[in-house]
Amino acid sequence: TKPAALTGLVVRLATLASVARGLSAAWGRVASGLPRRGAVRAAVTASAAAQSTTPRTANPMPGAGVADDDARDASSLKTLDAFGARSDPSWVQQLNEDPEARRHDPNRSSREVRSGHYVRVDPSKLADPELVMYSPELMAELGLDPSVAEKDARFAHFFSGDVEAFSLGPTWATPYALSIMGEPMTHNCPFGTGNGYGDGRAVSIGEVVVDPGSRRYELQLKGGGRTPFCRGADGRAVLRSSIREFLASEAMHFLGVPTTRALSLVVSSSESVRRPWYSDRARAAASGDPAVTEDDPRLARFPAEVRRQLARQLSRQPRDPDVAIIEQAAITTRVAPSFVRVGHLDLFARRASAPTATDEQKREHRMMVAHAIFREDRDLLLPPRGEASPADIVDDGPALRAAALVFARRVAERLASLAAEWLRVGFAQGNFNADNCLVGGRTMDYGPFGFLDEYDPSFAKWVGSGDHFAFANQPRAAQANFATLARALVPVFAGDDESLAALKKLVEDESSAIFQAPVDRAFARKLGFDDADAPTNGNVSPKELWRQLEPLLRRGRFDYTIFFRELSQAPATVDAAALAAKASYLSDDSADEASEVAADLDAWLAAWREAALPAGDTPTDAAGALRTRMLGANPKYVLREWMLVDAYEAAIAGDFAVAKGLHELVKTPYDEHPDLEARYYRRAETRDLAKPGTAFMT
């Protein structure tokens, strides 16, 4: 490690350690201190807030233009052709095409896109496609007979980009803006203007309405080839990353976390691309003795607990890939009710807010807002009679403002819930910019993600995540994205001081509580309580119990998933020694620390049991009820990176059995699976906590 780099990293990690020492309080203030910008002027009025609680369907995104007499039950959509008959591309129908698209046809090279909501671009089909994985459950949800995947050859061709084999109509890519922790960014844009950001390798191949009046789905190819937003890249995904995306999105769905879904994974048997990665030599070198120990004199000024944390972090200091490898090209088809990002609204708001903004730019912004509401909160558009249509409110200022205020609150609630669910299952998204944040509150962009092995509030798999996207900071990142969304709605309220004041109140006065409550609730659930403020048998609240436990998890270097699962299995009897034997990463030379942690943990367990087990109940019944609640909140199996590495390395060698086995396992992550315990319900090997490509990646 270079001295200068080490010094900089020590400073950063010292700051992080300071944050960790005060994490008990930090969880209570997780959303505070958000970046605020002067453009944000607003929140929902009392009447709008009341509307936001109106009962609604989970995904109220039916299709416009689908006649009632043409409605058919999802069960009738068995074939690919019947599926295609339900095509209804609302993005293309309701929004503006880039007026320069035809001049730049086929739109497969990087360029500025100055206006319009989409560019028509055909995906680049994979050569010699082979379907290797698909989701029967998602196919059924889409109304497709799962046998279609293997019996209809067009399935593999279409979902690998061949729109001549089959088509749902026009295909497109979209522009959006980049904001990081609430700060608008343009410097990464190749043109320095922000007009180069967008779907660089994702191509939407259609929308279908399965149940008119109820369910709409958009289908998107990740790795579908170059678009005007490719920024010079090749537009492809590779088998390694595609397996991670396919398995992770399905795993999150079955964990109960809102997410985009994976329909299929198609690999090319002849097309390959070059990617930077880590050589066997680099990976082996990182698996040896740690480069920095807690006895390093440069760490002497820190307390013992901080030295240990810094030494672990420094030993896992990211290294850049050192070789370029050839990998098979692959495409994952991801599916969601919509892929409307906060970044979409952000882009058009920037244009509409500029001093030189034209009437057309202001209208394109209103169109984008109305379409986002249509896709995610259609009930806000419903007139007394008739079908909802964004066109009805684009130029109706009062109607659009009323809908946008309620929409803002709902987005806040969805993002708050999403980030809390990530904490519950030990997931770090890794790159939660506004352009990777869906207004529907679903997880997307399974590139730099990772699941915790050892509990570490500063954990992130991607070397570019920084502290701002670390595991414990995800609720704050979500709130920053909400602040970006609120700022993006401001032009809608121009001249309406009352509405602007309401939006400002939501952002500055109410959002901290909105984002904190689900976090408290998530940790209360992990400890067996229905709510963070639930009455307990003792004198300590669920929130306080978590604040007391959190530093013990760090000191004891406990595996996050295993600790909570073992606690769930035997809540009335498990002790610190049993938890440490199963879940702690403390080494044999940390006996003194282990002893101290065990004593403190046993005291915590006693306080927790007193609070969680009602005194008036039969002990066996009370413990059984507690166990049931906790087993439902604490999964036994998550997709640890070393599991994914095993899967994609076998697949690269031609064996998809490991990946398919994991696909089956993640469908029931709360079940016991005793036959798979030895293989998958275990701590990571020491080498995997430092190995490039497993412990971290670029």
Secondary structure, 3 states (H helix, E strand, C coil): CCHHHHHHHHHHHHHHHHHHHCHHHHHHCCCCCCCCCCCCCECCCHHHHHHHCCCCCCCCCCCCCCCHHHCCCHHHCCCHHHHHCCECCHHHHHCCECCCCHHHCCCCCCCCCCCCCEEECCCCCCCCEEEEEECHHHHHHCCCCCCHHHHCHHHHHHCCCCCCCCCCCCCEECECCEEECCEEECCCCCCCCCCCCECCCEEEEEEEEEECCCEEEEEEEECCCCCCCCCCCCCCEEHHHHHHHHHHHHHHHHHCCCECEEEEEEEEEEEEEEEEECCHHHHHHHCCCCCCCCCCHHHCCCCHHHHHHHHHHHHCCCCCCCEEEEEEEEEEEEEECCCCEHHHHHHHHHHHHCCCCCHHHHHHHHHHHHHHHHHHCHHHHCCCCCCCCCHHHHCCHHHHHHHHHHHHHHHHHHHHHHHHHHHHHCEECCCCCHHHCECCCCECCCCCCEECCECCCCCCCECCCCHHHCHHHHHHHHHHHHHHHHHHHHHHHCCCHHHHHHHHHHHHHHHHHHHHHHHHHHHHHHCCCCCCCCCCCCCCCHHHHHHHHHHHHHHCCEEHHHHHHHHHHCCCCCCHHHHHHHHECCCHHHHHHHHHHHHHHHHHHHHHHHHHCCCCCCHHHHHHHHHHHHHHHCCCCCCCHHHHHHHHHHHHCCCCHHHHHHHHHCCCCCCCCHHHHHHHCCCCCHHHHCCECCCEEC
